[in-house]
Amino acid sequence: MTSAILILLAAFFNAVMDATENENFFESIFKKLPRQFWYKRESWKFAARVFGYKVDAWHMAKSCMIFCFAGAVIFFDLPVKKWQDVAFYIAGFGIIWNVGFWLFYHVIFKVK
């Protein structure tokens, strides 16, 4: 269950990345937030650096997405056979990822 939640969170962070870059930004709920942090095409100019890491919305969302994927792998534990693991990853996590991304990107983050 923990892995499924982490995959859903990874989809959320990927939707944040897509909603804050390029022209998508102006159709998202993020458009009223400071562009120097949220809009990828401008934030890279203003982003503070911590040990070479850019601190802006896009880079932080990408890092969180990767941490969620790593956590999902670490916490994955189902008492099933190997072939069932593969089937669950492909079907279960694929569905969780796609539905989660669609929900956040196309429904929650879009300006009505």
C-alpha positions in Angstrom: 0.0 0.0 0.0 2.9 2.4 0.8 4.3 1.8 -2.7 1.0 2.7 -4.3 0.7 5.9 -2.4 4.3 6.8 -3.4 3.5 6.1 -7.0 0.5 8.4 -6.8 2.7 11.1 -5.2 5.2 10.6 -8.0 2.4 11.2 -10.5 1.4 14.3 -8.6 5.0 15.7 -8.7 5.2 14.9 -12.4 2.0 16.8 -13.0 3.4 19.8 -11.1 6.5 19.6 -13.4 4.4 19.6 -16.6 2.0 22.3 -15.3 4.9 24.7 -14.4 6.8 24.5 -17.7 6.2 26.1 -21.0 2.8 27.5 -22.0 1.0 25.0 -19.7 1.8 27.3 -16.9 -0.6 30.0 -18.1 -3.5 27.5 -18.1 -2.8 26.1 -14.6 -3.6 27.0 -11.1 0.0 28.1 -10.6 -0.2 31.1 -13.0 -1.0 33.5 -10.1 2.0 32.4 -8.1 5.4 34.1 -8.4 6.9 33.3 -11.8 10.4 33.6 -10.5 9.8 30.3 -8.6 7.0 28.5 -10.4 7.4 29.2 -14.1 10.3 27.0 -15.4 11.2 29.4 -18.3 11.9 32.2 -15.8 12.7 30.4 -12.6 16.1 29.1 -13.8 17.3 32.8 -14.0 16.3 33.5 -10.4 16.7 30.1 -8.7 19.0 29.9 -5.7 21.6 27.2 -5.8 22.5 24.9 -3.0 25.5 22.8 -3.8 24.8 23.3 -7.5 21.1 22.3 -7.1 18.6 24.8 -8.4 15.9 25.6 -5.9 12.7 26.2 -7.9 9.4 24.5 -8.3 10.3 22.4 -11.3 13.5 21.0 -9.9 12.1 20.4 -6.5 9.1 18.5 -8.0 11.4 16.4 -10.1 13.5 15.5 -7.0 10.4 14.6 -5.0 9.2 12.4 -7.9 12.5 10.5 -8.0 12.4 10.1 -4.2 8.9 8.7 -4.4 9.9 6.2 -7.1 12.9 5.1 -5.0 10.6 4.8 -1.9 8.1 2.8 -3.9 10.8 0.3 -4.8 12.1 0.1 -1.2 8.7 -0.4 0.3 7.3 -2.7 -2.3 6.3 -6.0 -0.6 3.5 -8.2 -1.7 3.2 -11.8 -0.6 2.9 -13.1 -4.1 4.9 -15.0 -6.7 7.4 -13.2 -9.0 5.1 -13.2 -12.1 2.4 -11.6 -10.1 4.8 -8.9 -9.0 5.4 -8.0 -12.6 1.7 -8.1 -13.5 0.9 -5.9 -10.5 3.7 -3.4 -11.4 2.5 -3.1 -15.0 -1.2 -3.1 -14.4 -1.6 -1.7 -10.9 1.1 0.9 -10.7 0.5 1.8 -14.3 -3.1 2.5 -13.7 -2.3 4.4 -10.4 0.3 6.5 -12.3 -1.9 7.4 -15.3 -5.1 8.1 -13.4 -3.2 10.1 -10.8 -1.4 12.2 -13.4 -4.6 12.7 -15.4 -6.5 13.8 -12.3 -3.8 16.3 -11.1 -2.8 17.7 -14.5 -6.1 17.8 -16.4 -8.6 18.3 -13.5 -7.0 19.8 -10.4 -4.3 22.0 -11.8 -6.2 23.3 -14.8 -8.0 26.7 -14.4 -11.7 26.2 -14.8 
